[in-house]
């Protein structure tokens, strides 16, 4: 018997013709976009759209601008080069990304994995056992991020088989799930699901909210179910033009996340994906937003701003320039309000100090 969330998913806006009618668009243009990347929008998420072109609309409704841009890359992060088996991306020393589902409840128009997501031939269930075997054979892997697509598109039984198999591998210490389900289809998060996930601690869930209007009572209920199961929740936001590239909007999102027990984790500079130039911002905009957060709101509400480096360089944190100058005698610092302060350097153990550039990309923990 189907659960409520599966019934709701079936009623999603799926065909180009249906989406064109719903949003009063040219059906042929929607079909052209749909040939490049799958289109689907849950009716729940569509109900959050207040006007054509608003922050919610821009994230999921196909745009002919996706066809016009010739720049960008199909695989901007060179994930395929770090994929020893089809379901595994192994870029960092002690952790892997494990792709277990090709499906999403709705399809983000800025998706990094457009080349794979929505295509069962690219992320196939038969590859899951190969991924498990790879993890078993690589004892350096202590942290597994279960991703896709969206892993919560799997039924409880299939998802539990994967988590149980991972938990039985002695050297795997931490399990993580990356999902946008609490945003797109919060009805999927049930007490039954939360109780199942609770069995596989330490388990973390990273969710994906980009705008404060996405944190609805339904989303709050889903997030609280997960938090009540003892699951630490983090949020990964993508910086998007016309969605959240406004300091006041981003601050409201970060503060609202904390009210539903989600810790802001990353703000990503949008990846260099083909067909997404109309959604990408400048890096300076991200730095401006970080400057508007640190000091102006709780430190709990301040995530890392990162660029996932094109070509597979990994996540590189970017910070506003708070150090104005640095010498053997002192450090001149700028605070959040633009005021200057001096911190005297220690003098009892002279040492050669490294050159510090005026803008910083510190090696904070990644992934």
N, C-alpha and C positions, 0 to 999 in steps of 0.2 A: 504493500500500500504506500502510495506517495505521501511524503510529508508536505506541509504547507509551503515550505520554501521551494520545493521542487515544482509545485503547482504554479506558484508565482513566477518562477523562472520560465516556465513554458509560455506564460502570457507576456513575456518581454516583447518589445519592439525589435523584430529580427530582420525582416526583409527590407531591401531598399525602398520598395513601394510603400510598405507600411510606415516606415520612418518618414518618407517624403510626404505622405498624407498627414501624418501627425504634426509635422512641423511646417507644413505648407512650403515644401521645397520642390525643386525640379527633380523628378524621379530619375531621369537619365543621368544627371550629374551625381546623384547619390549612388547609382549603380556603378558608375565609373570609379568613384572613390572606394566602393565596396569590393571592387575587383582587386584593388591593391592591398586592402586591409579590412578584415571583417568588421561589420557594423552590428551592434546589438546594444540595447539600452533597457534596463529594467524599468517597468512602469513606476516603481517606487522612486527611482532616481529621477526619472523624467518629471515626476510630480513636484520636484524641488525647483524646477526651472520657472523663474518668475517672468522672464521676457526673453525674446530672441536675442542671442548674442551675449547673454549674461555669463557669470562665472561658471555656473553649472553647465549651461548649454555648450560652452566652448570646449569643455573637456571630453564630451562624448558624441556630439552631433557632427556627422561628416561635413567637411568643408572643402569646397573645390580648390582652396589654396593648397591642399595636400597634393594636388596634381600638378600645380604650377611650379613648385620649387624643384630646382635641379641639383641643389647642393645637398649636403648631408650624406650619411652612409647607412647602408642596410644593417651593418653590424658595427656601430660606432665604438663599442668597447672591446672589439676583437674577442668576444666571448668564445666564438667557434674555435679560435686558436688554442684556447685553454680548456677544451672539451675533450678529454681522453676517451670518454664514451658518451653517447648522445644525451644522456640525462644528467651529466655531471659537468659543472664548470669549476675548475680547480685553479684559482689564481693566487690566493694567499696561502702561506705555508701550512697553517693548521686548520683550515676550514674550507668547506666546499659548498657550492650551491647545487641543490638536488631538484631537478625539474620533474615534477610528478603529474602535472596536468596541463593540457594545452588550452583549456577552457577558462573564460572569465565571465562573470555575470554581466558586465558591460565592458566595452572595449575603449580604453583611453586613446584618444587620437594622437597622443604624444608617446605612445608605448615604445620602449627601447627594443623590445623583442618582436616587432611587427613581422620580422622574417619568419618567426616560429609560431607565435601565439595564434590560436584559432585554427591551426593546421595539425590534424591528428597524425599526419605523416612525419612531422618534424619533432613533436613531443608525443611519443606513443607509449601506452601502458606496457608494451613488451620490453621497453628499455628500463623499466624500474628495477628489475632483478639485476641487470647489468650494473646499474648504479649502486645498488646494495653491495654487490660483489666488489666493486671498485673500492668502496669505503672500507669493507672488511679487510681488503688487502693493503690498505695504506694506513699504517698505524699512527702516522703523524696527524691524521684528521681527528680532531677532538670536538669539533663544532660543525654541525650540519644545518644549513638553512634550507628548509623545504619550501620550494617555490614553484613557479610555472610560467605562464598561466597562473591560476589561483588554486592552491591545494584544497581550499575549503569548498571547491566545486565537486570534489569527490564526496561520496557518501561516507557516513561515519565508519562503516565496516571497512571499506577500502583504505581510508585514511589511517584507521587504527592498525591495520596490518603493516603499513609502512612504518608508523611510529614504533610499534612493537619490535619490528625487525631491526630498526636503528638502535633502540634501547638495549637490545641483546648484544650489540657489538661492544666489547669491553672498553676499547679506547675512545669511544664516542661519549663525551661528557655532557655536552650541551646540545639541545635541539631548539631550533627556531622555526617559526612559520611566518612567511610573508604573505599578507592577504589584503585585498581591498573589499572583501565581502562585508565587513561591518558598515562600510560606506555605501556600497551599491545594493546589497541585499541583506540587511541586518536580520531579517527573519530567519536566515540560515543558522544563526547562532542560537542554539537551543540549550536548555538545561542538560539534555542528553549529551550534546556535543561537549559542553563545558566539563561534565563529569568524566567523559572519556579522556579528554586532553589532560585533565588533572592527574591521571594515572602515570603520566610520562615525564614528570618533573625530574631535573630542572628543564622547563620548557618556557620559551619566551615567544611572544607574538608581536610582530611589527605590523601595524596597520598603516593605511594610506588615506589621509584626509588633506585636501588642498584649500578648503575654504570653510569659514565658520558656519555657513548655512548648511553644510553637510552634517553637522553634529546636531541631529534631530533627537526627539524623545526615543524614536525607534533605535537609532544608532547608540544612544546612551544606554538603553536597556541591554543591547548586545555586548557593549564594552564592559558594563558592570557585571554581566554574567561571567565573562572571562576573568575579570579582576577578582571576583568573589571566589573563583576556582584557584586563586593563588598564582595566576599567570601574570608576570610583569609585562606591561604593554608599552611599546614605543611607537612613535609616529614618524613616518618618512613622507615629507612634503616635497613636491616638485615646484620650483619657481616658474610660473607661467604668465605670459603677457595677457592682460585682461582678465586674469583670474585672481591672482594674489600678489601682483607686483606693486603693492601699495603698502607702505609700512604699517598703517593703521589696520588694514585687513589682516596682515600677517600676525601682528601682535594680538588681535582679537582671536585668531585661530589658535595660537599657542596658549593663550590664557584659557580658552574654552576647553582645549584638550585636557588641561590639568583638572578641570572640574569633573571630567568623566574618567579620571585616574589613568590618563595616558601621558607618558613623558615624551615631550618633543625630542627627537633623536637626530634627524638630519633634515636640512633643507638642501635639496639637490639643484644645482644649476641644470637646466633641462639638457638632456643628452643630444648630441649632434646627429639626430636621426633624420633621414631623408623625408621630406614632406612636412616638417614641423617648424620651419622658420617663422611662420606667423604666430607661433606660441612661445618662441624662445625670447629671453630678455638678454640684456648685456650683463656681464659679470659685475660691473659697477653697481647695478641695481641691487644685486644680492648683498654686496658690501654695505650699501646704504641701509638696507633692511636690517642687517645684523647690527649696524650702528644704532638703529632705532630700538633694538631690543635690549642689548646688554646695558644694564644700569637703569633702564626705564621700566623694567618689569622684573619679576622674580627670576633669579638664576635658573630655577627649575623650568622656566618657560623659554630658555635660550638653547636652541639646538646647535649642532655644528652646521656651517654652510660649507658644502663640499662640491668639487667638480670631480666627477668620475672621468678620469683622463681618457681622451680618445686614444685608441691604439692599445688599450689594456694596461694602462699605468696604475689603475686602482684609484681609490678615493683620496683626494688631496684636499685637506681642510684649508679654507681661505678665511682670513680675519681682517677686520679693519686695522689700521696702523695705530696702535696704542703706545708703542715705544717711539718717542721722537728722536732720541739720540742715546747712545750707549758708549761709555768709556770705562777705563780702569777705575775712575773715581766715582762715577755716578751714572744713574739711569734717569733720563727725563721722560716722564710718562704723561699721557693725555688721558683724562677720565671720560666717562660717558657724556658729561656736560661740556666737554671741550676745555676744561681747566687743566693747567700744567702742575705737575708735582715732581719732586726730586727724591730719588731713593739712593742713599750712599752705598757704594759697593764695599764688600768686605776686603780688608787689606792684609790679613795675616798670612794668606797663602797665595802669593802672586802667581798667576798663570797666564799663559797666552790665551786670550779670549777670541772666540771665533767671530768672524765678521757676521753681523746681523743686518740683513737688508731692510729697507724701510717698510716693506709689506711682507706679511708672514704666512707661511704655509707649514705650520708645525706638524710633526709626525704623531698626531694623536691617534689612538686606536681606530682602526678602520673596520668596515663591515658591521 
